[in-house]
Amino acid sequence: MNESLSVRIQDYLERLFPICRSITGEGNRKTLKIISELIPIEILEVPSGTKVYDWVVPLEWKIEDAWIKDSKGEKVVDFKNSNLHVASYSEPVEGVFDKKTLEEKLVTHPTIPDAIPYRTLYYNSDWAFCLSSDQYESLKAEENYSVLIDSKKFEGSMTLGEYVIKGQSSEEILISCYICHPSMANDSLSGVILAAFLAEYLSKKDNFYTYRFVFVPETIGAIAYCNIREEELKKVNTGLVITTVGGPGPFGYKQSFNKDHFINAMIEQVFVESGLEFETYPFDIHGSDERQYSSQGFRINCATISKDKYYEYPFYHSSLDNLEFVNGNQLSDTLSLYKKLIDKIECNRYYRNSYPNCEVMLSKHDLYPKKGGAIDPNKLGGKSELDIILWILFLCDGKMSLWDVSEKIGASIDEVDFVAKKLLEKKILNEVLN
Ligand code: ZN
C-alpha cells in the first residue's frame, strides 16, 4: 500500500466530507475548486431553465440554516450538526407546529435507529426534515415546535466540471463521477476523489488514449453534459462510472450493457491478477450515470469497479456512510485497481504486421527467444514467447485489437503487449492509429 497516497486521499476526504452539496449550488463549486488543486478542471455553468433533452435545468438551491426547536428554545434537530437533516431542495419554512402536523414532514431511517436518512425533493415544492429514530421518539405529542428552513431557490446555474487529457489517439475513454451528494463518504464523494486522483495519475503520463473526466451532478448533470458534448460523446465507446469505491466491504464490478465488451473481461483480469475476490453485478437498468451514457443515442459501454457498491451496504444513503466507514486506505486500494485497469486499456491498441507476405525470418531480427527468457511460460498459460510472437504476427492485421489477440491465445494482455512492444521496436509491427 502506498502510505503517502492514502494520507493525501484521507486529507481530501476530510476536507470535502462536510460540504453541503446538491444538484446545484455553492457546495458543488467549492468541491470542484478543491479538486482543482489536483487537476485543472474546466468549469461549465449551465443556467437554470436550460432545456437538455427531455429535462430542464432546475433553479439553483441555497440553504443557510435549518432547525427544529422545542418550546424551551432548545434545538432538537440542527442542520449545522448534519446537512442530511434537511431534504435537499426543501422550500423555505418558518412556523410553529405541533408534533402531529410536523410528523408528515419528518423522515426516519427504515431499519437503523441512529442513522439520519438521505432524501431529496429536487422536483417537488415541499420540505422535509430527516432525523434519527431516537430524535423522532424524543418529540412529544403535547409540545409545539418552532421550525425554520432558511433556504431559497433562484435563477442561477448548475455547475459541471470536465478535464480532458489528450493522448496520441483521439479515441476517448469517458470517466464520470457525481458531485451531488451532501455529507456521505462512500456514495458520491469516494468516487469524486478517486476520479480526481486517477486523473492526476494520467496527467503525469504519456497516454495513448484520450481521457475525458466528467464531474457532474447525478442524472440531470450527466444529461446536461451529454447535451452539451453530444458530438464528442457519440464517438465514445468505452467508459467508467466511478462511485462507491471506499467502503470496508467487498470489491465488485457492475458490467457494462454489453457483457461481451472487453472492459468487463479486463476488469475481471485485474481482480484475478491482484488475487482479490469480487462480486459481479450484471448490467441493470437502475444505477448511476451509465443510465444516460448507455442510452440509445450514446451506447457507451460503462462499467464500475466498486468497494461496497451502492444499494448493497446497510449505511447506503444515510449519515452512517461517513468517515468511520470510508478511509484513505480503502479508497487507495480501489484506486490501484483502476490504475491497473487503465494500464491494460493503454495496452489495447491496434497493430499491423509489416511483413504480411509469408513468415518473418525471426533469427535475422534476433527474435529467437533464449532459454529462460524474459517471460515466464507459466504466466502465459503455457505460451512461450515464440508462440506469442507467431500469434501476434498471424493475427495483428490492423483490425484486431491486442485485447482480442490476447483473448484468442489465452494470455494476459500485459504479456502480449510486452512482446508486441519488442516487435514494434524492430519495426516488424507498426501501430495503427484510429
Ligand atoms: Zn446516491
Boltz pocket constraint, residues with backbone or C-beta under 6 A from the ligand:
constraints:
  - pocket:
      binder: B
      contacts: [[A, 181], [A, 187], [A, 188], [A, 310], [A, 317]]
      max_distance: 6.0
